[in-house]
């Protein structure tokens, strides 16, 4: 088996109305970037990369972030550990920029906004009407908040690392084929760094819809759990895990609970790894742009230690199944997921048991 490190999952983070989508979280925010250029000085040539990472670090209360830059022309990657100072100062700068943007929208007057850093470097649809043609102040830099930039090795060269998310626990067979596709590509290509950026998009997975639901209502905080082979992104309210379910009727509690079994199981998993015995299910009614009404249901759990032990045993079996390329002992995915699964024709469990 060739060595591999699986790519991370996107993570939505929100704080005080500021929303970001991190490419991953591994003890600190992780961002992947692609370029056609050879970058010799990040501060001078790609300060926007550092600023984006600084914002994510201030949202997640992390004193550092990891930046992985993939060069399309050479097919090589460089990784850096970026350390920041004064997270409160970074957040104040973010809120100041937010206030300026909201003021400009409210009064339909962008003249007080700074010009874009990319002015004159490419085509812009608004260049004929934008204030940047009239001068204007430049966008302030967060350079003062960058304490150090250290080159690091991003990929583990000694042993394979496989982490299982809640998605894998709930939908093991689809997760298996996802992971095998990545490992098989590693075997064929020989360098995981060449494909990692194309494999981190989770827009079609159930997890992504959960994060979108949470982003609607701007609730709670964020916590990342990395425990052996478990990797969980947890949004919280009142320091307890929270899941959001979009529904047509928020008044029918029985119907909400019956249609939210997947979210409830997610909530139990995340509560177990947060050391909590309860969590909140938010039933929200709305559309793609806003929530018109919602109900909060508090769920209390018991026997969490036993549940956590069972999950860890199951996760170990999942990891072993991927490494051995054998999903025969995996649980079946839900029927609704099977119907549209891209692996349906090759899935042995589907062929033999459905």
N, C-alpha and C positions, 0 to 999 in steps of 0.2 A: 504494500500500500504506500503510495506516495504521500509525502507530508502535506498537510493542508491546514489552513485556518479559515473558518467560514466567515463570510462577510456579516456585518452587523445589520440590525433592523433600524429603519427610520423611527425617530421618536419625536412626537409633537410636544412642545413645552409652551406653557402660557403663564405669564405673570403680569398682573396689572394691565391687562389689555394688550400686552405685547406677545405676539405669537411667533414661534420659530419651529422649523422642522429640521432637527439635527439628523445627520446621516447615521449616527449611532452614539452609543454611550458605553464606555468601558472604563469605569471608575471616574471618568470625566468625559465631557463632550468630545466627539470625534467628527471631523469633517473631511470628506473626500473632494478633491478638486482635479479637474483635467485641464491641460494646457498644451499648446503647441510650441511654447517658448521654454528656453533654459533660464530658470530663475536663480540668480546668484545672491540677491538681497531681498528678502521678504518685506522688510520695512519700506524699502524704496519702491519695489516693483509690484507688490501684492498686499498693500496694507489692508485692503478690504477683506482679505482672507482672515487676517488677524483680528480685525474688528468684529467680524461675524462670530468668530470663536469666542471673543471676549464677551459678547452679548449672551451667548449660550452659557458661558461659564458663570456670569452674574445671575442668570435665571436659575441655574441649578446649584448655585452656591459652591462652585468648584474653583479652586485656585489655579487650575491649569486646564489645558485642552490639547488634543492631539490633531495634527494636520497631516494628511496624506495627499501628496500631489503626484498625479500620474501624467507623464509626458507622452502624448499620443505619437509623436514622431519617433522617439527613441524606444518606446515601449518599456520604459523604466519608471520606478517610483522612488520618491524621497519622502521620508516621514520625519515629523518634528514634534517635540513636546514644548508647548508654549506655556510659560508660567506668567501669571498676572498678579499685579498688586492692586490693592484698593478696589475690591469688588463693589463696594458702596459707591465709590466715585464713578465707576463704569456705569452703574445703574442710573445714577443721577444724569449722566450724559445721555443715556437712552431715553429717559423720561423727558428731558429738555427737547430732544429731537421730536419725540411724540407730540409734545405740546405745540411745537412750531407747525407740525404737519396738520394737526387738528384745527389750529387757528386759521391756517391758510385755506382749508376746506370750508370752514364755517363762513368765512368772509369772501370766499372765491377770489383770494388774492395771494398768489405765490411769490410776490416780489420780495418778501422777506426771507424766503428759503434760500439756502446756499446752492450754488451750482453743483451739478453732478460731477463726480470725480472723473467720469468718462467723457466729459465735454470735448468735442473735437476729435475723438478717437474712433468714431464709427457713425453709422446712420442712426438718426433718431427721428421718429415720426412727428415730434413736437418741436423740432428745432426752429421752425419759422415763427412760432408763437411763444416760445419759452423765454423767460427772463434771462436765460444764460447768455443770450446774444447781447444783452445790455450790460454785461459785467456781473456784478453781484459778488458777495463774499464766498470764499471757498469753504467746502465742508470741513469742519474741524476733524482732527485726527485723534485717535485713541492711543497713539504711540507711547505716550507717557505711562500708560497702564501696562505696557508689555515689559515684564521684568527680564525675561530671558527666552532665547530660542535655541533649543538643543536638538541636534539630529539624533534619531532613535531608530532601532530596528523594529519594524512594525510586525513582521511575521515571525512566528516561532519556528526556528529551524530544527528543533530536536524531536518534537512529538506532535501528533495531530491534536487539535483542540476542537471539540464539538460542544456547542452550548444549545440547550433545548429551551425554547420559549414556551409560553402558555399555548401558543398556536400549535406547537408540536405535541404537547400533552393532549390537547383536545382533538387534533386531527392527525394522528400519527402516520397513517399511510401516505397522505399527501406530503407531509413533512419529510418522510423517508425519501420519496422520489425527488423532492426539491434538493435535499442534501446530497443524494447520490449523483444528481446531475452536476452539482458543483464539484464534487470529488472526481467524477469521471472527466470533467473538463480539465481539472488540475492534472490528472494523469496524462491527458492528451497534449495539453499545452506546455506543461512543465513549469509554469510560473504563475502562481495565483494572482500576483500583482497585476498581470495583464488583463484579468477579467473581473477583478473585484468591483470596479466602479459600475459595471453593467449589471451586477447581480444584487445590488442593495435596494432596488425599487420594490416596495411591497404594496403598491397601489391596488393590486387585485386581491389582497388577502383580507380575511375578516378582521385582523388586527388593525389594519389601516382605517377601516370604517369606525372602529371603536374610538380611535384617537380623533377622528373627525368629529364624532359625536361630542366628545369631551370639549373639543375646541369651540363648539358653538356657544357654550354657556360660560366660558371663562371662569372655571371653578378650581379651587384647591391648589395644591402644590404638586411637586414631582419628586419621586424617589426611584432610584435604580437599585435593584437587587442582583448581585452576582455571587452565586453560591455554588461552588463546584461546577457542575454541568448545567445549572439553572441560570437563566438570564431573563429577568422580568422588569418591565417598565411599568411603574405604578403611579397613577395619579391619585391624589388624596384630597379629602375634605375633612376638616376637624381632625386631621392626622390619621384618619381611617381610609382604607382603599375605597375607591368609588368607580362604578361602571355606569354608563349611560345607555339607555335603550330608547330609541325613537318609536313612538306608538301613535295610534290614531285616537285612542281614548285613554286619558290618564285617570279616569274615575273607576274603572273596572280593575280592581287590584288582582282578582283571581286570574283574569285574562292576561294581565301584565306578567304575573309570575309564571304562568303557563308558557308564555312565549319568550321568556327570558332565561330559560334554563342554561343556555350557553354562557350568558353574562353572569349568572349567579355562580356557576362553577368557576369561572374566571375570578370572581370576587373571592371565593373561598380559597383558591390557590394563592392569590396575592395577599390575602389576610394571613394565611399560614406563614408566608415568608416575610411578613411585616411584623410578626409577633402579636397580631391582633385577633380578637375573638368576634369581631363584628365588621360590617362594612355597609356602604350605602348604595342602593340601586336607585338611580334617578330615571324616572319615566318621563320623557320629554315629548311634547307635541309641537311640531313646527315644520319648517321647510329647510331647504339647503342654506338659507341665508340667516335665519333667526329662529329662536324658540319662542312660541307664543304662550306656552304654559307648561308647567312641570309639577311632578309630585316626587317627594323623597321618601323612599322606603328603607328603614333601617333593618338589617338582617343580622341576627346573632347566631353564632356557630358554636359547636361543641366538639370534643374529641379531636382538637386541631393537631395535637402532637402525633396521634396515630395517623391522621390524614396526611400529614407532612411526610412521615416515614414511608407511607405507601407511595406517595408521589415520587420520592427520591428513588425508591426501588424501581418504579416504572420508568423513570428517566434513564436510569442506568441500563435498563433493558433496551430502551430506544437507541441510546448511543451505541451499545454493542451491536444492535441490529444493523445500524448504518455502517459500522466498521466491518462487519462480517458480510455486508451486502445481502442480508437475509431478513425480510419483513414478515416472515411466516407467523410469528407469534404476536404481531401487532394487533391492536384492536381495530375494528372497522371504523372508518370515518362515517359521519352522518349521511343518510341517503341524499339529502338536499345538496351536500357538497359533491357527492359522487356524480350527480347528473351532468355537471359542467366541468368536471375535472379533466385536465389535459393528459393525465396519466391513466385514464380509464382503460384504454386498450391494452396497456402493458401491466396493469396492476393484477397480480395473481389472486389477491384476496377478492377483488371485484369479480374476476372471471369464475372463481371457484365457489364463492359463498353468496353472491348477490342473487 
